[in-house]
Structure formats: structure tokens, C-alpha cells
Amino acid sequence: MPPDIFSPEFGQNPYPFYRAMRDEFPLYFHSGAKAYVLSRYEDVHLALTNPEFTTQSYAGQIEPLLGVTVVQLDGSEHARQRRLLAAPFRADRFRAAFGPAIREIAERLSKGFAAVPTVELVSEFVTPFSVAALATVVGLPQSDLGLFRSWYTALLRFGVNLIGDPEVTRAGFAARDELSAYLRLLVKRLTGSTGQGLLSMLAEAEVEGQRLTGEEIVHFAMLMIFAGGETVEKSLATFVRNLVAHPDQMAALRADWTLFDQALAESLRFTAPTHMVPRRTRSEVSVSGGSIPAESEVICFLGSANRDERRFANPDRFDIFRDDLHPESAFNNAARHAAFGMGRHFCLGAMMARIEIEMATQQLLARSGDIAFSGSVPADRGLFLRGPATLPLRFGSRTDCIGETHAASLQNRS
């Protein structure tokens, strides 16, 4: 019998179920989700790259909260918005515009970790870092960070409100209204001016005489806040957890920072932050386990595709030295892993996430020596988005493990 993707057992540890899905049920219809389920790498790749699969599923899922965003679009309008939205996310431009401020946030939050017995990294570093970095990128004044944090939290709670709690729903819509009104005023004020924030960059962006409208900028900013913030949180928390769980590989990264892209790509493959994305078929499509009728809802399990032994050698082993990921393309739409999607809807913020996670990880490693779990290895939690809810760690003095010169070099690398 096919696994129930909404069962508590599945949510606790989906990986044994993923293997059963790939081996025995590569295609099945889940009555609760009212959708066909894909789990093999080749089928997920097909669904994310073949134009016969559309993103129209998002119209009912996120449009009521965020309006029409680039992820719901296809064809020429999708291409137009994506060209205009992509420019600020080029690695060189993003790093130059936001790198110093993001590094300062990581420095400030991690200062003193080695002087206390235990740090709960998610609440004391990962979440505040992600929120402050995102607010900085968007271009919000630091004086409004408290407001931003409340809106951000309400939107994230709305997104995982699987039981339909009416109070969570009410708070989510209230946060949407307040944040969208705030962003509209900010975009209006920034239009025609020169600024460093993402909203300013998008307002100034021009390709072949075309510009984004104010509404398009607001909707993209809402999408980025809703989807991008927690993706960075989960990716950063799981990356640190995976390194601490494999101290020899953490030591290798400390010794050779050129391994960073490879290490992060492997963490994204091994424990993807986003485990499933929806699609809808335009016509009947053939996949490994049979065919999917036209106009059908489809769930693509990225977390399963990333553990498919048909695509990756020893997929259940965390190995930053594996040779089947191609780190040079790990953060663009040629990526071998599926953590940021694939094809024309590959995550626009992938490079942003990569730079933020690098700067955060640099500070954690440079400011401390031996890093160990304070207790057992924390497991991931969640269905759509997965990561450790808590991450209690012990940070030793940085001289325990790396010298002052090496610590300084880690802090200065980017």
C-alpha cells in the first residue's frame, strides 16, 4: 500500500517511505491530497522542466495570501518578470550591495558564543540572522525590524497551518494586509531614487525598455519574505547540524574554504529545506510508473529525488567529497540537486541563500573552535519544509581548533 504522506510517521522520518515510494510506487494517486505523487529523480526533473507541467497549482495556494507572483506565471510574462527580477541576485552585485551588512549581523549575533556553556543556535542565531538579513536585503529601516519580525512570523505560521487554525489564518491575512501596505508606501517612496536595498534595485531595473510595476515589486517582495526567509533558516540550521554531526568533514571545510560550495550543495541534497512542490499537468504525461491525466494536480517530492540511488551514489550518506553534484553549478538552474527546484522556475534567491549561509557559517567557525552537540543529534521536523526545531550546541574557544591567523582569514573570505 502506498505511504500516507500526511501520517505522523511520515512527517517524523520520510526517508524510508521515500525509498518505498521510489521502488514500489513511483506514481500513485493520494486521495487525501487529491494529487498524483512523484518521487524518483527522473520524474521530478521531468515535472519541473517540461512545459506540460505548469505552476497553476499556486493560484489557489498562495495567490490569496501574496497575490499573483512570478512563480504562478509561465510563458512570455514569466520570462519578462524573471529577466527584470534576476539582476540584483547576481553573486557579484548581491555581495557588493549587501555583503558587509550581512556579515556584521552574523558577527554581532555570534559574538560571545564561546563564553557560554550552551547555545540554542536556532533561536539565538539562525532565526534572528535570517530575519535581520532579509530585512536588510529588502531595504527596511532597522527601526522597523520588530514590525517586520511579527509580519514574517505570522506569514510563516500561515504557511504551515495544515489544520486550518482560524486564529493563525486571521493573523496571516492581517500580516499580509499590513506588510503589503507598508511595502507599497516604501516602493512609492523609492521609485525614482537611488538606494541600496532590493526594492530600490528592482524599481530601477530595466531590460529592453521594460520595467517592473510597483505591484509586481510588492508581490515579489511578499513572496521573498514568505518563502525565502524560512528556506534560509532551514538550510543554515541543517548545514551546521550536518557539519557538527560529521566533524571530520567540518575540519576539512575549516582547512580549505574552497570546499564551501561542495559542502553546502551536499547538505542541500542530503537534507533539503523544501521537500515538496506542486505542479499541474497541461496534457496527459507519461512518467516511470504510468501516465498522469491532463489537468491533474501533482506533488513532486524534492526530498526523495535528492536521495534517489538511481541518481546519486550512496544517497543516504552525507559526503561533501562526492563527485556527482558539480558544485560549480549548484546554485543555478543547472544544479544536480533539487533543493531549489529545477528548470525555468529555479529559485531566484538561490545565490542569495548561498551567500548568506556562507557568511553565517564563516562567523560561527571563525569565532569558535570545537563545536559539539549539547545532547543528542537533533532530528528534522516538518512536512513541506524540514529542519531542526532546536539546535543546542557547545562552542569551544577558537584556539582549541584553529589559530588566530586562520580565524581571521575565515572572517575575511567571501
GULOKOL-360641 format. One line per 2 residues: number of its first residue (from 0); their letters; for each residue x, y, z of C-alpha. Coordinates in nm, 2 decimals. Layout:
% GULOKOL-360641
NUM) a) X/Y/Z | ...
//
This chain:
% GULOKOL-360641
0) mp) 0.00/0.00/0.00 | 0.14/0.35/-0.09
2) pd) 0.26/0.56/0.20 | 0.03/0.82/0.36
4) if) 0.23/1.14/0.32 | 0.02/1.31/0.59
6) sp) 0.08/1.04/0.86 | 0.28/1.13/1.17
8) ef) 0.53/0.86/1.09 | 0.60/1.01/0.75
10) gq) 0.65/1.35/0.90 | 0.88/1.22/1.16
12) np) 1.12/1.05/0.92 | 1.01/1.04/0.55
14) yp) 1.33/0.88/0.41 | 1.23/0.51/0.45
16) fy) 0.89/0.60/0.29 | 1.06/0.78/0.01
18) ra) 1.26/0.46/-0.07 | 0.94/0.26/-0.08
20) mr) 0.77/0.51/-0.30 | 1.06/0.51/-0.55
22) de) 1.09/0.14/-0.56 | 0.73/0.02/-0.54
24) fp) 0.51/0.32/-0.60 | 0.69/0.56/-0.84
26) ly) 0.34/0.70/-0.94 | 0.03/0.69/-0.73
28) fh) -0.28/0.90/-0.66 | -0.31/1.02/-0.30
30) sg) -0.67/1.07/-0.22 | -0.62/1.30/0.08
32) ak) -0.40/1.54/-0.13 | -0.61/1.48/-0.44
34) ay) -0.29/1.46/-0.63 | -0.05/1.23/-0.81
36) vl) 0.28/1.17/-0.63 | 0.62/1.16/-0.79
38) sr) 0.93/1.06/-0.60 | 1.20/0.94/-0.85
40) ye) 1.47/1.19/-0.96 | 1.40/1.15/-1.33
42) dv) 1.02/1.21/-1.28 | 1.07/1.51/-1.05
44) hl) 1.32/1.65/-1.30 | 1.06/1.60/-1.58
46) al) 0.78/1.77/-1.39 | 1.00/2.07/-1.31
48) tn) 1.15/2.12/-1.66 | 0.88/2.00/-1.90
50) pe) 0.63/2.28/-2.00 | 0.35/2.03/-1.99
52) ft) 0.37/2.07/-1.62 | 0.26/2.42/-1.50
54) tq) 0.27/2.61/-1.18 | -0.11/2.68/-1.18
56) sy) -0.14/2.49/-0.85 | 0.00/2.80/-0.67
58) ag) -0.30/3.01/-0.79 | -0.52/2.85/-0.52
60) qi) -0.24/2.80/-0.26 | -0.06/3.13/-0.24
62) ep) -0.24/3.38/-0.45 | -0.50/3.46/-0.18
64) ll) -0.21/3.55/0.05 | 0.05/3.70/-0.18
66) gv) -0.13/3.80/-0.50 | 0.00/3.69/-0.84
68) tv) 0.37/3.63/-0.82 | 0.63/3.51/-1.07
70) vq) 0.60/3.15/-0.95 | 0.25/3.13/-1.09
72) ld) 0.34/3.26/-1.43 | 0.46/3.09/-1.74
74) gs) 0.54/3.19/-2.10 | 0.64/3.54/-2.21
76) eh) 0.51/3.72/-1.89 | 0.71/3.48/-1.67
78) ar) 1.02/3.54/-1.89 | 0.98/3.92/-1.87
80) qr) 0.95/3.93/-1.49 | 1.23/3.68/-1.44
82) rl) 1.47/3.89/-1.65 | 1.39/4.20/-1.46
84) la) 1.40/4.03/-1.12 | 1.72/3.84/-1.17
86) ap) 1.97/4.13/-1.19 | 2.00/4.21/-0.82
88) fr) 2.06/3.84/-0.74 | 2.39/3.81/-0.95
90) ad) 2.65/3.70/-0.70 | 2.89/3.99/-0.76
92) rf) 2.62/4.26/-0.73 | 2.44/4.10/-0.43
94) ra) 2.77/4.05/-0.24 | 2.88/4.41/-0.31
96) af) 2.55/4.56/-0.21 | 2.46/4.35/0.10
98) gp) 2.77/4.15/0.20 | 2.92/4.39/0.46
100) ai) 2.58/4.44/0.64 | 2.50/4.07/0.64
102) re) 2.85/3.99/0.78 | 2.80/4.25/1.05
104) ia) 2.47/4.08/1.15 | 2.64/3.74/1.18
106) er) 2.93/3.89/1.38 | 2.70/4.06/1.62
108) ls) 2.48/3.76/1.68 | 2.77/3.51/1.72
110) kg) 2.98/3.72/1.95 | 3.04/3.56/2.28
112) fa) 2.92/3.21/2.19 | 3.24/3.05/2.31
114) av) 3.20/3.21/2.65 | 2.87/3.04/2.74
116) pt) 2.81/2.67/2.82 | 2.54/2.61/2.56
118) ve) 2.39/2.80/2.26 | 2.05/2.71/2.12
120) lv) 2.15/2.80/1.77 | 1.81/2.82/1.61
122) se) 1.66/3.08/1.84 | 1.98/3.26/1.93
124) fv) 2.14/3.28/1.59 | 1.96/3.12/1.29
126) tp) 1.62/3.28/1.31 | 1.74/3.63/1.41
128) fs) 2.01/3.62/1.15 | 1.76/3.52/0.87
130) va) 1.51/3.78/0.97 | 1.77/4.07/1.00
132) al) 1.94/3.97/0.68 | 1.62/3.95/0.49
134) at) 1.51/4.29/0.62 | 1.84/4.44/0.53
136) vv) 1.82/4.30/0.17 | 1.47/4.42/0.12
138) gl) 1.58/4.76/0.24 | 1.37/4.81/0.56
140) pq) 1.49/5.05/0.82 | 1.64/4.88/1.12
142) sd) 1.39/5.07/1.34 | 1.11/4.87/1.18
144) lg) 1.28/4.53/1.24 | 1.03/4.44/1.52
146) lf) 0.73/4.50/1.30 | 0.90/4.30/1.02
148) rs) 0.96/4.01/1.25 | 0.60/4.00/1.36
150) wy) 0.47/4.00/1.00 | 0.73/3.74/0.90
152) ta) 0.64/3.51/1.18 | 0.26/3.54/1.11
154) ll) 0.31/3.46/0.74 | 0.53/3.16/0.81
156) rf) 0.27/3.02/1.06 | 0.00/3.07/0.80
158) gv) 0.21/2.87/0.55 | 0.23/2.56/0.78
160) nl) -0.12/2.59/0.91 | -0.22/2.24/0.79
162) ig) -0.51/2.20/1.04 | -0.67/2.53/0.94
164) dp) -0.65/2.71/1.28 | -0.88/3.01/1.23
166) ev) -0.66/3.24/1.46 | -0.35/3.15/1.26
168) tr) -0.54/3.22/0.94 | -0.67/3.55/1.07
170) ag) -0.32/3.66/1.18 | -0.17/3.56/0.85
172) fa) -0.42/3.77/0.65 | -0.37/4.06/0.89
174) ar) 0.01/4.04/0.84 | -0.04/4.03/0.47
176) de) -0.25/4.34/0.46 | -0.02/4.54/0.69
178) ls) 0.30/4.43/0.52 | 0.17/4.49/0.17
180) ay) 0.05/4.84/0.27 | 0.40/4.91/0.42
182) lr) 0.58/4.78/0.11 | 0.36/4.99/-0.13
184) ll) 0.45/5.30/0.06 | 0.82/5.21/0.06
186) vk) 0.82/5.13/-0.31 | 0.64/5.45/-0.39
188) rl) 0.90/5.65/-0.19 | 1.19/5.47/-0.35
190) tg) 1.07/5.49/-0.71 | 1.30/5.73/-0.90
192) st) 1.55/5.75/-0.62 | 1.89/5.57/-0.58
194) gq) 1.91/5.32/-0.30 | 2.09/5.00/-0.20
196) gl) 1.80/4.78/-0.10 | 1.65/4.52/-0.32
198) ls) 1.33/4.72/-0.36 | 1.53/5.02/-0.50
200) ml) 1.72/4.79/-0.73 | 1.40/4.64/-0.86
202) ae) 1.24/4.98/-0.91 | 1.55/5.08/-1.11
204) ae) 1.58/4.76/-1.32 | 1.52/4.80/-1.69
206) ve) 1.56/4.54/-1.97 | 1.49/4.63/-2.33
208) gq) 1.29/4.93/-2.22 | 1.07/4.74/-1.98
210) rl) 1.04/4.79/-1.61 | 0.86/4.61/-1.32
212) tg) 0.54/4.78/-1.20 | 0.50/4.88/-0.84
214) ee) 0.26/4.60/-0.78 | 0.49/4.34/-0.93
216) iv) 0.77/4.46/-0.70 | 0.54/4.44/-0.39
218) hf) 0.42/4.09/-0.48 | 0.78/3.96/-0.53
220) am) 0.89/4.11/-0.20 | 0.60/3.94/-0.03
222) lm) 0.69/3.61/-0.20 | 1.06/3.65/-0.09
224) if) 0.96/3.72/0.27 | 0.71/3.43/0.28
226) ag) 0.93/3.17/0.11 | 1.29/3.29/0.12
228) ge) 1.33/3.36/0.49 | 1.24/3.02/0.62
230) tv) 1.43/2.85/0.34 | 1.75/3.02/0.46
232) ek) 1.67/2.93/0.82 | 1.62/2.56/0.74
234) sl) 1.92/2.54/0.51 | 2.15/2.71/0.76
236) at) 2.03/2.51/1.06 | 2.06/2.17/0.87
238) fv) 2.40/2.27/0.73 | 2.55/2.34/1.07
240) rn) 2.39/2.03/1.22 | 2.52/1.81/0.93
242) lv) 2.88/1.95/0.98 | 2.87/1.91/1.35
244) ah) 2.75/1.55/1.30 | 3.05/1.49/1.07
246) pd) 3.34/1.65/1.25 | 3.60/1.52/1.00
248) qm) 3.42/1.69/0.72 | 3.38/2.01/0.92
250) aa) 3.75/2.01/0.99 | 3.81/1.97/0.61
252) lr) 3.60/2.27/0.54 | 3.78/2.47/0.80
254) ad) 4.11/2.38/0.64 | 4.00/2.45/0.29
256) wt) 3.72/2.70/0.24 | 3.72/2.63/-0.14
258) lf) 3.51/2.33/-0.04 | 3.22/2.55/0.07
260) dq) 3.01/2.53/-0.24 | 3.05/2.15/-0.25
262) al) 2.97/2.12/0.13 | 2.66/2.33/0.11
264) ae) 2.54/2.16/-0.21 | 2.57/1.82/-0.03
266) sl) 2.38/1.95/0.27 | 2.10/2.07/0.05
268) rf) 2.09/1.74/-0.13 | 2.11/1.53/0.19
270) ta) 1.85/1.73/0.39 | 1.67/1.96/0.15
272) pt) 1.49/2.25/0.32 | 1.18/2.22/0.09
274) hm) 1.06/1.86/0.04 | 0.77/1.90/-0.20
276) vp) 0.64/2.14/-0.46 | 0.31/2.12/-0.66
278) rr) 0.26/2.11/-1.03 | -0.04/2.07/-1.26
280) tr) -0.04/1.88/-1.59 | -0.14/2.06/-1.91
282) se) -0.19/1.74/-2.10 | -0.15/1.37/-2.04
284) vs) 0.21/1.29/-1.94 | 0.40/0.96/-1.92
286) vs) 0.63/0.90/-1.62 | 0.81/0.60/-1.47
288) gg) 0.50/0.44/-1.31 | 0.25/0.51/-1.58
290) si) 0.07/0.82/-1.71 | -0.09/1.13/-1.54
292) pa) -0.41/1.26/-1.69 | -0.44/1.62/-1.82
294) es) -0.54/1.89/-1.57 | -0.42/1.68/-1.27
296) ev) -0.25/1.80/-0.95 | 0.09/1.66/-0.89
298) ic) 0.32/1.66/-0.59 | 0.69/1.65/-0.66
300) fl) 0.90/1.52/-0.37 | 1.23/1.71/-0.39
302) gs) 1.35/1.54/-0.07 | 1.30/1.20/-0.23
304) an) 1.46/1.29/-0.56 | 1.77/1.41/-0.37
306) rd) 1.80/1.06/-0.21 | 1.74/0.86/-0.53
308) er) 2.00/0.59/-0.56 | 1.94/0.59/-0.94
310) rf) 2.09/0.93/-0.95 | 2.33/0.96/-0.65
312) an) 2.58/0.70/-0.52 | 2.52/0.61/-0.16
314) pd) 2.25/0.87/-0.13 | 2.18/0.82/0.24
316) rf) 2.54/0.92/0.33 | 2.65/1.28/0.39
318) di) 2.97/1.32/0.19 | 3.10/1.66/0.09
320) fr) 3.35/1.49/-0.13 | 3.11/1.31/-0.35
322) dd) 3.17/1.37/-0.72 | 2.81/1.36/-0.86
324) lh) 2.69/1.71/-0.76 | 2.91/1.95/-0.97
326) pe) 2.94/2.24/-0.71 | 3.02/2.49/-0.99
328) sa) 2.65/2.48/-1.09 | 2.49/2.40/-0.76
330) fn) 2.33/2.74/-0.73 | 2.19/2.79/-1.07
332) na) 1.93/2.61/-1.28 | 2.19/2.35/-1.39
334) ar) 2.21/2.22/-1.03 | 2.22/1.84/-0.99
336) ha) 2.04/1.86/-0.66 | 1.67/1.95/-0.65
338) af) 1.66/2.16/-0.33 | 1.60/2.49/-0.51
340) gm) 1.38/2.34/-0.78 | 1.48/2.30/-1.15
342) gr) 1.43/2.45/-1.49 | 1.26/2.78/-1.56
344) hf) 1.12/2.82/-1.21 | 1.46/2.75/-1.03
346) cl) 1.47/2.96/-0.72 | 1.57/3.32/-0.79
348) ga) 1.71/3.36/-0.44 | 1.94/3.06/-0.45
350) mm) 2.26/3.27/-0.48 | 2.13/3.50/-0.20
352) ar) 2.08/3.20/0.02 | 2.42/3.07/-0.06
354) ie) 2.60/3.40/0.02 | 2.40/3.45/0.35
356) ie) 2.47/3.09/0.46 | 2.84/3.13/0.38
358) ma) 2.88/3.44/0.58 | 2.69/3.30/0.87
360) tq) 2.89/2.98/0.87 | 3.22/3.17/0.84
362) ql) 3.14/3.36/1.16 | 3.04/3.05/1.35
364) la) 3.36/2.87/1.26 | 3.59/3.17/1.29
366) rs) 3.46/3.27/1.63 | 3.48/2.92/1.79
368) gd) 3.69/2.61/1.79 | 3.54/2.27/1.87
370) ia) 3.17/2.27/1.81 | 2.97/1.98/1.95
372) fs) 2.61/1.89/2.02 | 2.48/1.96/2.37
374) gs) 2.29/1.63/2.39 | 2.17/1.41/2.11
376) vp) 2.17/1.49/1.74 | 1.86/1.70/1.67
378) ad) 1.63/1.55/1.41 | 1.45/1.74/1.13
380) rg) 1.08/1.83/1.17 | 0.82/1.93/0.92
382) lf) 0.64/1.81/0.61 | 0.67/2.08/0.34
384) lr) 0.97/2.25/0.50 | 1.21/2.05/0.72
386) gp) 1.48/2.13/0.96 | 1.57/2.10/1.33
388) at) 1.34/2.30/1.56 | 1.62/2.34/1.81
390) lp) 2.00/2.30/1.78 | 2.17/2.31/2.12
392) lr) 2.55/2.34/2.07 | 2.87/2.38/2.28
394) fg) 3.13/2.62/2.13 | 3.48/2.58/2.24
396) sr) 3.74/2.86/2.23 | 3.86/2.91/1.88
398) td) 4.22/2.84/1.98 | 4.11/2.49/2.07
400) ci) 4.09/2.41/1.70 | 4.22/2.69/1.48
402) ge) 4.48/2.96/1.52 | 4.42/3.34/1.53
404) th) 4.56/3.38/1.17 | 4.33/3.11/1.03
406) aa) 4.03/3.25/1.23 | 4.10/3.60/1.08
408) sl) 4.13/3.45/0.73 | 3.79/3.28/0.76
410) qn) 3.63/3.61/0.87 | 3.78/3.79/0.57
412) rs) 3.70/3.54/0.30 | 3.39/3.59/0.09
//
